[in-house]
Amino acid sequence: MRRRPKTPALLAAVLLSASSFVQAAPFHLEEATIPDIQQAILAKELTSTRLVELYLKRIKAYNGTCVAEPKGILGPITTIPNAGQLNALVTLNLRPKTLKQWGFDARKARSLTDKADGDPQMPDALEVAAAQDAAFARTGQLAGPLHGVVMAIKDQYDTFDMRTTSGADVDYANDRPPEDSTFVERLRAAGAIIIAKSNLGEYASGIPRSSYGGTFCNAYDTERSPRGSSSGSGSAVGANLVTCSIAEESGSSIRGPASAASSVGIAATEELVSRKGMVQIGINTRVGPICRTVADAARVLDVIAGYDPKDELTAFSIGRMPKDAYVSYAKPTPLAGLRIGVVREYMNKKLFTKADEQTIDLVSQGAEDLKKLGATVVDPGPEGELFTACIRKYAPQDSNALYTKRFPEVFPVDDKGEPSADHTAKLIDLAMDPSKVSEKLSLRDFGTSEGDGQNKYFIDLYLRQRGDAKIKTNADLISYARFHQDPTWPDRKKNRENVQKAKALDMSNRLLLRFSLQQVILQCMAEQQLDALVYPTSNLPPTKLGAPQGPPINGRNGGGVWSFIGAQGFPVISVPAGFTTEVYDLIRDPSAPKTPDDAWPKTGAGGGESKLAGDDHTRLIGPVKAVLPVAMDIVGRPFDEPLIIRIAAAYEAATKHRKPPPAFGPLKGEP
């Protein structure tokens, strides 16, 4: 049975009424914001039903298969230049008859186990819109702060009316979960219309394809990745298939897809938004909105944020919510009085490659733009480091066991893993003289935690709670699922089999890493009186679909997205920072010899072609002309969303970097 929570108290502060608006220009669907939509509804130029139909027309025109699949959806793929399609939305919230009338593939159906799909308690998107229109006609009042906002939900989250798959092609006895995720309940109560579930990297992997939904593409170049597991959510927003969407990240899958779609993504403080009703929950997973503007993303955050008794982590949010709505901070204002640090650890050209350079230049300009807006920008210089000295002072003590395990030559252990010397005394020596701390220790190489069994534990817990008669455990997923077979992409079945090997849940190291990073970064910010931080969302532009990723280089992963700070609980907002004019692409080349990993940092010194290290023979080619989005991350202290929203809104208004993808423009007859 669907559960309807009470509208959060904060919604009253942002509930829109007819008196809120001044007469606006005629409504245009492309790039429409939430105020644009609601102004048109209040002026009776638009209805929710008409809006859903307009988005469905765009979905029909642009959401088809975007790659060649000669052996079907599970087989190898080849890219299609200028495909004109995205495959961003995997399931549509339409009843079977309506789905057929619109000419959509039956695979997009709300449920494959409920073929009739006639339950009146499960209205589809058009029926929800019609009911909303009828209520508005009676009262003249909007249903809530998200009245008429058409949204997609990453298919990692439960929706009581649509199948939840996490990208897997597996036959549940009932492919619908029993109830909504908490934040989905809140969206519906606020007037949002859920039109679709968005495609994702299978089981939230960074691979831009899933066994059920297939491969998805970038709206700015359909031969490139839309980046991250929440790619469908990002692309659907970027190409104006929906107003806003919900994404998830444990590392980069809100900000990465938002950046690749020239959109805004808020990866909120993890404890701020409930994760209840999520496949494969984790201690680092976060729920967040992707919209085309900072203000719209803040409006969605206003609705979904806050304590949920079904997610104990959100208890940390009690007493730490802002007095005013998040959207009230999204007004462009001067940034005088704020001190913003530039994380040059992620922006030193000498440490990375030629492929990183244009992004670094664009985000360096972003820091200058913040200075022009009145902020004091603390920049250690192109080859400087904002936090390294501070980290070396505090991290050995705060990371303790994690630090000593990293340096066994300094902290030796016996064959049982017990200290064979006095580790405590050596840690005190480092505290007294940080110059003795390993030069390897920096923000780029702070350390990691080992496998802890949480993947198996949380997916088995989710399946137990879901209560399906057939799929009850991760082992069942292995047995019953169909997986894509393509040597270009990692084997997802093998991944599930590796998950199955875990026999214990022990998150102690992960929690220690989280605490120690927060403690150290907060201290480093306090010492320099910093209010916020900035750096590139990703050093690398979106890569070619199926192209190899280089080995990690100086803490930057092969995909280029910086995820470490946010994954440890700091809120981050990603905002458009411009576009590339050229890129360097990594390609497979059997004739290219492998190079040692220690040669990798030097490959970016010149132009043209460079030999690169990797698990395959690869070459870096370029420059290649390419206009691709670049984004800047703005980071605050935990629960400092109001501040980073304020900074992002000022930057957005001053720079206006967002540009819709030209290949997915207005349709004929579209308002």
VMD Tcl script that draws the C-alpha trace (Angstrom):
set ca {
  {0.00 0.00 0.00}
  {1.30 3.41 -0.91}
  {2.19 5.55 2.09}
  {1.51 9.27 2.02}
  {3.66 11.23 4.47}
  {2.67 14.60 5.76}
  {4.16 17.50 3.83}
  {7.30 18.66 5.75}
  {6.77 21.81 7.77}
  {9.41 23.64 5.79}
  {7.29 23.38 2.65}
  {4.90 25.96 4.02}
  {7.66 28.54 3.70}
  {8.08 27.91 -0.01}
  {4.53 26.98 -1.02}
  {3.75 29.09 -4.05}
  {0.51 30.98 -4.57}
  {-0.91 33.16 -7.32}
  {0.27 36.31 -5.59}
  {3.89 35.12 -5.82}
  {4.23 35.94 -9.48}
  {4.45 38.83 -11.87}
  {3.13 38.24 -15.37}
  {5.90 36.49 -17.30}
  {6.78 36.04 -20.96}
  {5.04 33.25 -22.90}
  {6.00 29.76 -21.77}
  {8.85 27.93 -23.52}
  {9.47 24.29 -22.70}
  {13.18 24.15 -23.47}
  {15.15 25.27 -20.40}
  {11.90 25.86 -18.46}
  {12.49 26.38 -14.75}
  {10.10 25.55 -11.93}
  {8.95 29.20 -11.65}
  {8.44 29.30 -15.43}
  {6.18 26.26 -15.25}
  {4.19 27.49 -12.28}
  {3.80 31.00 -13.63}
  {2.33 29.52 -16.82}
  {-0.03 27.29 -14.83}
  {-1.18 30.16 -12.63}
  {-1.71 32.30 -15.73}
  {-3.75 29.42 -17.20}
  {-1.43 29.21 -20.20}
  {-0.42 25.68 -19.27}
  {-1.79 22.66 -17.45}
  {0.08 19.85 -15.77}
  {-1.42 17.45 -18.30}
  {-0.21 19.55 -21.22}
  {3.25 19.78 -19.66}
  {3.50 16.01 -19.25}
  {2.44 15.58 -22.87}
  {5.10 18.04 -24.03}
  {7.80 16.15 -22.16}
  {6.48 12.83 -23.51}
  {6.87 14.18 -27.04}
  {10.50 15.01 -26.34}
  {11.03 11.59 -24.76}
  {9.46 9.96 -27.81}
  {11.72 11.99 -30.12}
  {15.00 11.71 -28.21}
  {15.02 8.73 -25.83}
  {15.64 5.91 -28.30}
  {18.62 3.55 -28.59}
  {21.79 5.57 -29.17}
  {24.29 2.82 -30.10}
  {24.38 -0.05 -32.59}
  {23.51 -3.39 -30.96}
  {23.97 -6.05 -33.66}
  {23.61 -8.89 -31.13}
  {20.94 -7.27 -29.03}
  {20.92 -5.25 -25.86}
  {23.25 -7.64 -24.00}
  {25.86 -7.92 -26.74}
  {28.76 -5.75 -27.93}
  {27.97 -2.22 -29.04}
  {29.43 0.32 -31.41}
  {28.92 4.05 -31.18}
  {26.86 6.16 -33.59}
  {28.00 9.70 -34.38}
  {25.24 12.27 -33.95}
  {22.79 9.53 -32.98}
  {20.11 12.03 -31.94}
  {19.07 9.66 -29.15}
  {20.04 9.27 -25.47}
  {18.38 6.19 -23.91}
  {18.28 8.12 -20.63}
  {14.91 6.90 -19.33}
  {14.39 3.19 -18.84}
  {10.79 2.95 -17.54}
  {7.89 5.31 -18.26}
  {5.08 5.98 -15.82}
  {2.28 5.19 -18.28}
  {-0.38 2.50 -18.27}
  {-0.03 -0.16 -20.99}
  {-2.75 1.26 -23.25}
  {-1.31 4.77 -23.05}
  {2.22 3.47 -23.58}
  {1.05 1.77 -26.78}
  {-0.90 4.81 -27.96}
  {2.23 6.94 -27.68}
  {4.23 4.33 -29.59}
  {6.71 3.55 -26.84}
  {8.56 0.22 -26.62}
  {6.78 -2.28 -24.39}
  {10.07 -2.70 -22.53}
  {9.44 0.78 -21.06}
  {6.31 -0.48 -19.26}
  {5.78 0.33 -15.60}
  {5.69 -3.36 -14.75}
  {6.45 -6.57 -16.61}
  {4.88 -8.75 -13.92}
  {1.58 -6.84 -13.76}
  {0.62 -6.91 -17.43}
  {-2.87 -5.45 -16.86}
  {-1.61 -2.62 -14.63}
  {-5.12 -1.43 -13.86}
  {-4.97 -0.64 -10.15}
  {-6.71 2.74 -9.69}
  {-4.54 3.34 -6.60}
  {-1.53 3.49 -8.92}
  {-2.29 6.44 -11.22}
  {0.18 7.01 -14.03}
  {1.82 10.35 -14.82}
  {-1.01 11.60 -17.04}
  {-3.64 10.59 -14.47}
  {-1.72 12.33 -11.68}
  {-1.47 15.44 -13.87}
  {-5.20 15.35 -14.66}
  {-6.07 15.10 -10.96}
  {-3.72 17.98 -10.23}
  {-5.39 20.08 -12.93}
  {-8.84 19.31 -11.53}
  {-7.80 20.33 -8.03}
  {-6.25 23.54 -9.33}
  {-9.41 24.36 -11.27}
  {-11.44 24.00 -8.06}
  {-9.14 25.88 -5.68}
  {-6.89 28.11 -7.76}
  {-4.04 26.94 -5.53}
  {-0.96 24.98 -6.42}
  {-0.67 21.55 -4.85}
  {2.72 22.34 -3.36}
  {6.12 23.83 -4.09}
  {6.74 21.31 -6.88}
  {3.31 21.52 -8.52}
  {3.71 20.49 -12.15}
  {7.41 19.65 -11.86}
  {8.02 16.62 -14.08}
  {10.75 14.38 -12.67}
  {12.74 11.21 -13.30}
  {14.02 9.01 -10.48}
  {17.20 6.96 -10.74}
  {16.16 3.32 -11.03}
  {18.05 2.52 -7.86}
  {15.22 3.89 -5.72}
  {11.86 2.34 -4.94}
  {8.68 3.65 -6.55}
  {5.50 1.81 -5.62}
  {4.00 2.28 -9.10}
  {7.04 1.48 -11.27}
  {9.49 -1.38 -11.40}
  {12.79 -0.98 -9.55}
  {15.72 -2.82 -11.13}
  {19.01 -1.03 -10.36}
  {19.72 -1.74 -14.01}
  {19.58 -5.52 -13.66}
  {17.73 -7.75 -16.12}
  {16.26 -10.15 -13.59}
  {12.79 -11.65 -13.28}
  {11.30 -10.72 -9.93}
  {8.06 -12.38 -8.93}
  {6.78 -8.80 -8.50}
  {9.00 -6.20 -10.11}
  {7.32 -3.41 -8.14}
  {8.55 -2.80 -4.59}
  {5.87 -2.51 -1.89}
  {6.27 1.23 -1.24}
  {8.02 4.43 -2.26}
  {11.37 5.61 -1.04}
  {10.84 8.30 1.59}
  {12.07 11.12 -0.64}
  {9.77 9.93 -3.45}
  {6.82 10.17 -1.06}
  {7.87 13.71 -0.24}
  {8.21 14.67 -3.90}
  {4.72 13.41 -4.68}
  {3.25 15.19 -1.65}
  {4.85 18.42 -2.87}
  {3.16 18.14 -6.27}
  {5.93 16.60 -8.37}
  {4.88 14.31 -11.20}
  {7.11 11.25 -11.56}
  {7.25 10.53 -15.29}
  {10.02 7.93 -15.46}
  {12.79 5.91 -13.89}
  {16.17 6.86 -15.33}
  {18.77 4.49 -16.72}
  {21.87 3.84 -14.64}
  {25.13 1.96 -14.55}
  {24.13 -1.52 -13.44}
  {24.04 -1.80 -9.64}
  {25.28 1.82 -9.54}
  {28.57 1.06 -11.31}
  {30.32 3.76 -13.30}
  {29.81 1.83 -16.54}
  {27.47 3.69 -18.94}
  {25.21 0.72 -19.62}
  {22.90 -1.67 -17.82}
  {21.64 -5.11 -18.72}
  {18.00 -4.06 -18.61}
  {18.21 -0.51 -19.93}
  {21.12 -0.83 -22.34}
  {23.82 1.71 -23.18}
  {23.23 5.44 -22.69}
  {24.90 8.40 -24.37}
  {26.01 11.98 -23.83}
  {23.75 14.72 -25.19}
  {26.72 16.84 -26.32}
  {28.36 13.97 -28.21}
  {26.49 10.68 -28.49}
  {29.75 8.76 -28.92}
  {30.79 9.79 -25.42}
  {29.87 8.76 -21.90}
  {27.33 10.77 -19.90}
  {29.51 9.84 -16.92}
  {28.71 7.98 -13.74}
  {26.03 5.56 -12.65}
  {23.31 8.26 -12.56}
  {23.88 9.11 -16.23}
  {20.23 8.79 -17.19}
  {19.23 11.31 -14.54}
  {21.82 13.80 -15.76}
  {21.16 13.40 -19.48}
  {17.38 13.59 -19.10}
  {17.75 16.98 -17.39}
  {20.47 18.27 -19.69}
  {18.43 17.48 -22.81}
  {15.15 18.82 -21.37}
  {13.35 15.47 -21.20}
  {12.31 16.32 -17.62}
  {12.37 19.37 -15.36}
  {14.61 17.83 -12.72}
  {15.73 14.39 -11.62}
  {16.99 12.50 -8.61}
  {20.42 10.88 -8.68}
  {22.61 9.01 -6.20}
  {26.30 8.93 -5.54}
  {28.68 7.04 -3.37}
  {31.60 8.65 -5.20}
  {30.64 10.93 -8.08}
  {27.30 9.89 -9.57}
  {25.35 13.07 -8.88}
  {28.07 15.54 -9.79}
  {29.62 13.53 -12.63}
  {26.42 13.16 -14.69}
  {25.41 16.75 -13.89}
  {28.76 18.01 -15.12}
  {28.51 15.98 -18.34}
  {25.06 17.47 -18.94}
  {25.99 21.11 -18.24}
  {23.58 20.99 -15.32}
  {23.58 21.53 -11.56}
  {23.88 18.64 -9.13}
  {23.71 18.80 -5.35}
  {25.38 15.93 -3.50}
  {24.07 16.90 -0.10}
  {25.48 16.03 3.28}
  {24.75 12.32 3.48}
  {22.79 12.62 6.72}
  {20.48 15.25 5.21}
  {18.34 13.14 2.84}
  {16.85 9.75 3.62}
  {18.23 6.76 1.72}
  {15.31 4.53 2.68}
  {14.07 2.44 -0.25}
  {17.40 2.31 -2.07}
  {18.99 -0.72 -3.70}
  {22.53 -1.22 -2.37}
  {22.53 1.43 0.32}
  {25.91 2.26 1.88}
  {27.63 4.48 4.40}
  {28.87 6.74 1.58}
  {25.71 6.86 -0.54}
  {23.91 10.19 -0.96}
  {20.63 11.28 -2.53}
  {20.52 14.53 -4.49}
  {18.78 16.52 -7.24}
  {19.97 17.40 -10.72}
  {18.32 20.44 -12.33}
  {19.34 23.04 -14.89}
  {19.61 25.87 -12.37}
  {20.90 26.24 -8.84}
  {17.57 27.61 -7.62}
  {15.60 24.66 -9.00}
  {17.99 22.18 -7.41}
  {17.56 24.03 -4.10}
  {13.76 23.85 -4.47}
  {13.93 20.08 -4.82}
  {16.33 19.81 -1.89}
  {13.86 21.77 0.25}
  {11.32 19.01 -0.30}
  {13.47 15.91 0.19}
  {15.74 17.04 3.06}
  {15.12 16.27 6.71}
  {14.81 13.59 9.34}
  {13.31 10.23 8.44}
  {12.87 7.66 11.22}
  {13.46 4.94 8.61}
  {17.04 6.11 8.02}
  {18.95 6.49 11.26}
  {21.68 8.57 9.64}
  {19.22 11.43 9.16}
  {19.02 11.81 12.95}
  {22.19 13.88 12.54}
  {20.13 16.48 10.67}
  {17.94 17.29 13.66}
  {18.79 20.79 14.87}
  {21.05 21.39 11.88}
  {18.48 22.35 9.23}
  {18.47 25.99 8.11}
  {15.79 28.31 9.43}
  {14.99 29.50 5.91}
  {14.31 27.43 2.81}
  {17.34 26.40 0.76}
  {15.93 28.21 -2.26}
  {16.07 31.50 -0.33}
  {19.88 31.25 -0.52}
  {19.83 30.84 -4.31}
  {19.61 34.57 -5.01}
  {22.64 36.12 -6.69}
  {24.36 38.23 -4.03}
  {27.90 39.59 -3.59}
  {30.30 37.16 -1.95}
  {32.17 39.77 0.11}
  {33.32 38.38 3.44}
  {33.66 34.79 2.23}
  {37.01 33.02 2.00}
  {37.13 30.29 -0.65}
  {40.09 27.95 -1.03}
  {41.28 26.58 -4.36}
  {42.24 22.91 -4.06}
  {45.34 23.03 -6.25}
  {46.16 19.47 -5.24}
  {43.65 18.56 -7.98}
  {44.77 21.26 -10.42}
  {48.56 21.03 -10.80}
  {49.25 20.46 -14.49}
  {52.65 18.95 -13.74}
  {50.99 16.11 -11.85}
  {48.50 15.13 -14.53}
  {48.32 14.92 -18.32}
  {47.67 17.05 -21.35}
  {44.10 15.77 -21.24}
  {43.56 17.53 -17.88}
  {44.83 20.96 -18.83}
  {41.87 22.73 -20.43}
  {39.58 21.80 -17.55}
  {42.14 23.09 -15.05}
  {42.32 26.39 -16.95}
  {38.53 26.78 -17.02}
  {38.16 26.13 -13.29}
  {41.09 28.44 -12.54}
  {39.09 31.10 -14.35}
  {36.12 30.11 -12.21}
  {38.14 30.94 -9.11}
  {38.95 34.34 -10.62}
  {35.25 34.89 -11.27}
  {34.51 34.24 -7.59}
  {37.10 36.84 -6.71}
  {35.34 39.35 -8.98}
  {32.13 38.61 -7.07}
  {33.78 39.81 -3.87}
  {35.09 36.61 -2.31}
  {38.58 36.37 -0.91}
  {40.08 33.51 -2.92}
  {42.86 31.64 -1.15}
  {44.88 30.16 -3.98}
  {48.26 28.52 -3.25}
  {49.26 28.96 -6.91}
  {49.32 26.68 -9.97}
  {51.77 24.22 -8.42}
  {50.91 24.85 -4.78}
  {48.88 22.76 -2.34}
  {46.15 24.08 -0.09}
  {46.11 21.39 2.58}
  {49.22 19.18 2.35}
  {51.17 20.68 5.26}
  {48.09 20.61 7.44}
  {47.23 17.02 6.49}
  {50.73 15.83 7.33}
  {50.39 17.48 10.71}
  {47.11 15.85 11.74}
  {46.34 12.82 9.57}
  {48.73 10.23 11.11}
  {47.14 10.71 14.53}
  {43.54 10.97 13.32}
  {43.83 8.08 10.85}
  {46.00 6.03 13.27}
  {45.53 2.35 12.31}
  {44.79 3.20 8.68}
  {47.97 5.27 8.49}
  {50.22 2.68 10.12}
  {48.96 -0.06 7.79}
  {49.94 2.05 4.78}
  {53.58 2.32 5.82}
  {54.73 -1.08 7.13}
  {58.37 -0.09 6.58}
  {57.92 2.48 9.36}
  {55.33 0.57 11.39}
  {56.37 -3.11 11.07}
  {54.14 -6.00 12.11}
  {54.83 -9.67 12.83}
  {53.41 -12.62 10.93}
  {50.20 -12.34 12.96}
  {49.71 -8.71 12.01}
  {50.62 -7.44 15.46}
  {53.01 -4.47 15.91}
  {56.60 -5.62 16.19}
  {57.68 -2.16 17.35}
  {56.15 0.63 19.39}
  {53.77 2.25 16.88}
  {52.49 4.69 19.49}
  {55.93 6.17 20.04}
  {56.49 6.57 16.31}
  {53.13 8.31 15.87}
  {54.12 10.73 18.64}
  {57.41 11.38 16.82}
  {55.43 12.31 13.70}
  {53.10 14.54 15.71}
  {56.11 16.38 17.13}
  {57.87 16.64 13.76}
  {55.48 16.46 10.74}
  {58.45 16.79 8.38}
  {59.06 13.09 9.05}
  {55.63 12.17 7.64}
  {55.75 10.36 4.30}
  {55.73 12.65 1.28}
  {53.07 10.37 -0.20}
  {50.51 11.74 2.25}
  {48.33 14.45 0.68}
  {44.71 15.04 -0.18}
  {45.33 13.08 -3.38}
  {46.61 10.12 -1.39}
  {44.97 10.35 2.00}
  {44.34 6.62 2.18}
  {41.51 4.18 1.63}
  {39.57 1.61 3.60}
  {39.51 -2.09 2.75}
  {36.53 -4.18 1.68}
  {34.06 -4.41 4.52}
  {31.15 -6.57 3.36}
  {28.66 -3.71 3.24}
  {27.74 -4.34 -0.40}
  {26.50 -7.86 0.29}
  {24.93 -6.93 3.62}
  {22.92 -3.98 2.33}
  {21.72 -5.58 -0.89}
  {20.61 -8.70 0.98}
  {18.92 -6.50 3.59}
  {17.14 -4.53 0.85}
  {15.92 -7.73 -0.81}
  {14.73 -9.17 2.51}
  {12.78 -5.98 3.20}
  {11.39 -5.90 -0.33}
  {9.93 -9.33 0.30}
  {9.89 -10.68 -3.23}
  {8.83 -14.31 -3.53}
  {11.65 -15.17 -5.96}
  {14.60 -12.78 -5.62}
  {15.60 -12.83 -1.96}
  {19.40 -12.53 -1.93}
  {22.41 -11.43 -3.94}
  {22.92 -15.13 -4.74}
  {19.49 -15.12 -6.41}
  {20.52 -12.16 -8.55}
  {23.52 -14.16 -9.72}
  {21.38 -17.19 -10.49}
  {18.43 -15.54 -12.23}
  {19.78 -12.37 -13.85}
  {20.89 -11.93 -17.46}
  {24.11 -9.95 -17.82}
  {25.56 -8.08 -20.78}
  {28.38 -9.88 -22.58}
  {30.82 -7.39 -24.03}
  {34.60 -7.63 -23.55}
  {34.80 -3.83 -23.78}
  {33.03 -3.49 -20.42}
  {33.72 -5.09 -17.03}
  {31.84 -8.30 -16.28}
  {28.88 -7.42 -14.03}
  {28.18 -11.06 -13.12}
  {31.72 -11.44 -11.85}
  {31.20 -8.31 -9.78}
  {28.15 -9.83 -8.11}
  {30.08 -13.04 -7.51}
  {32.85 -11.07 -5.82}
  {30.26 -9.36 -3.63}
  {28.92 -12.79 -2.66}
  {32.29 -13.85 -1.21}
  {31.92 -11.54 1.80}
  {31.12 -13.33 5.05}
  {31.22 -10.45 7.55}
  {30.17 -6.83 7.90}
  {32.93 -4.68 9.35}
  {32.78 -0.97 8.50}
  {35.20 0.11 11.23}
  {37.95 1.12 8.79}
  {35.52 2.93 6.52}
  {34.08 4.85 9.45}
  {37.56 5.68 10.73}
  {38.52 7.01 7.29}
  {35.35 9.11 7.18}
  {35.89 10.57 10.64}
  {39.59 11.24 10.17}
  {39.14 12.97 6.81}
  {36.35 15.15 8.18}
  {38.39 16.03 11.27}
  {41.50 16.91 9.29}
  {39.75 18.91 6.54}
  {37.66 20.84 9.05}
  {40.81 21.71 10.98}
  {42.64 22.71 7.81}
  {39.73 24.94 6.79}
  {39.58 26.48 10.26}
  {43.30 27.27 10.30}
  {42.98 29.15 7.00}
  {39.56 30.59 7.89}
  {38.03 29.04 4.78}
  {34.28 28.96 4.27}
  {34.26 26.77 1.15}
  {36.48 25.00 -1.39}
  {36.50 24.79 -5.18}
  {38.08 22.41 -7.70}
  {37.08 20.73 -11.00}
  {34.24 18.23 -10.78}
  {36.30 16.17 -13.21}
  {39.70 16.89 -14.66}
  {38.83 14.94 -17.80}
  {36.04 15.68 -20.27}
  {33.59 12.81 -20.96}
  {35.42 9.92 -22.59}
  {34.51 7.91 -25.67}
  {32.05 5.09 -24.95}
  {33.99 1.88 -24.51}
  {37.37 3.63 -24.56}
  {39.92 2.44 -22.01}
  {40.45 4.42 -18.85}
  {44.00 5.15 -17.86}
  {45.39 3.95 -14.53}
  {44.96 6.29 -11.57}
  {47.46 9.13 -11.63}
  {48.38 11.08 -8.52}
  {45.06 10.29 -6.89}
  {42.98 11.09 -9.99}
  {41.01 8.05 -11.13}
  {40.83 6.95 -14.75}
  {37.54 8.75 -15.26}
  {38.87 12.00 -13.88}
  {36.07 12.79 -11.40}
  {37.21 13.90 -7.94}
  {35.08 12.08 -5.39}
  {37.07 11.64 -2.17}
  {36.02 14.70 -0.15}
  {32.32 14.41 -0.92}
  {32.28 10.66 -0.29}
  {33.38 11.32 3.29}
  {30.31 13.43 4.09}
  {31.01 16.95 2.82}
  {28.21 18.59 0.78}
  {29.17 19.46 -2.78}
  {27.36 21.33 -5.55}
  {28.54 21.00 -9.14}
  {27.90 23.98 -11.45}
  {28.67 24.52 -15.16}
  {32.06 26.20 -15.66}
  {32.25 26.36 -19.44}
  {33.06 24.10 -22.38}
  {36.17 22.58 -23.88}
  {37.27 23.42 -27.39}
  {39.48 20.35 -27.74}
  {40.19 17.11 -25.90}
  {42.69 14.25 -25.82}
  {41.28 10.75 -26.11}
  {42.68 7.45 -24.91}
  {42.38 4.66 -27.48}
  {43.43 1.02 -27.65}
  {46.36 0.33 -29.93}
  {47.93 -3.17 -29.98}
  {51.08 -1.67 -31.51}
  {51.61 0.72 -28.60}
  {53.99 -0.71 -25.99}
  {53.04 -0.58 -22.36}
  {54.81 1.98 -20.25}
  {55.60 1.65 -16.54}
  {53.01 3.18 -14.27}
  {55.58 5.62 -12.92}
  {55.87 7.10 -16.42}
  {52.19 8.00 -16.51}
  {52.45 11.50 -14.94}
  {54.93 12.58 -17.59}
  {52.74 11.77 -20.58}
  {51.01 15.12 -20.64}
  {54.07 17.21 -21.23}
  {53.59 17.67 -24.95}
  {50.89 17.69 -27.60}
  {50.14 15.20 -30.34}
  {50.36 11.58 -29.23}
  {51.73 10.05 -26.04}
  {52.20 6.47 -24.94}
  {50.26 5.69 -21.79}
  {50.34 3.00 -19.15}
  {47.33 0.82 -18.52}
  {45.94 -2.69 -18.41}
  {45.90 -2.63 -22.21}
  {48.07 -1.14 -24.97}
  {46.81 2.42 -25.28}
  {47.63 5.76 -26.85}
  {46.59 9.29 -26.05}
  {45.60 11.08 -29.25}
  {44.81 14.72 -29.78}
  {44.01 17.44 -29.71}
  {40.57 16.56 -31.06}
  {38.04 19.36 -31.53}
  {35.20 18.82 -29.07}
  {32.77 21.12 -27.30}
  {32.03 19.34 -24.03}
  {30.80 20.62 -20.65}
  {33.16 21.34 -17.78}
  {31.99 21.86 -14.19}
  {33.30 23.24 -10.92}
  {32.64 21.70 -7.50}
  {31.87 23.98 -4.55}
  {32.36 22.23 -1.20}
  {31.20 23.27 2.25}
  {31.26 21.91 5.77}
  {28.66 19.26 6.63}
  {25.16 20.80 6.63}
  {26.48 23.99 5.01}
  {24.24 23.62 1.96}
  {22.89 27.19 2.31}
  {26.40 28.61 1.88}
  {27.40 26.55 -1.15}
  {24.02 27.25 -2.77}
  {24.64 30.96 -2.26}
  {28.09 30.77 -3.85}
  {26.84 28.63 -6.74}
  {23.92 30.96 -7.45}
  {26.20 34.01 -7.58}
  {28.65 32.23 -9.87}
  {25.87 30.91 -12.13}
  {24.29 34.36 -12.52}
  {27.61 36.03 -13.27}
  {28.90 33.48 -15.79}
  {25.80 31.91 -17.40}
  {27.81 28.90 -18.58}
  {24.85 26.54 -19.01}
  {24.05 25.83 -22.67}
  {21.54 23.20 -23.82}
  {22.85 20.50 -26.18}
  {22.28 21.80 -29.73}
  {21.36 18.39 -31.17}
  {18.39 18.09 -28.79}
  {16.67 21.40 -29.38}
  {12.96 22.29 -29.52}
  {10.63 20.07 -31.53}
  {8.41 21.41 -34.25}
  {5.41 23.05 -32.61}
  {6.98 22.99 -29.14}
  {6.19 26.16 -27.17}
}
mol new
graphics top color blue
foreach p $ca { graphics top sphere $p radius 0.5 }
foreach p [lrange $ca 0 end-1] q [lrange $ca 1 end] { graphics top cylinder $p $q radius 0.2 }
display resetview
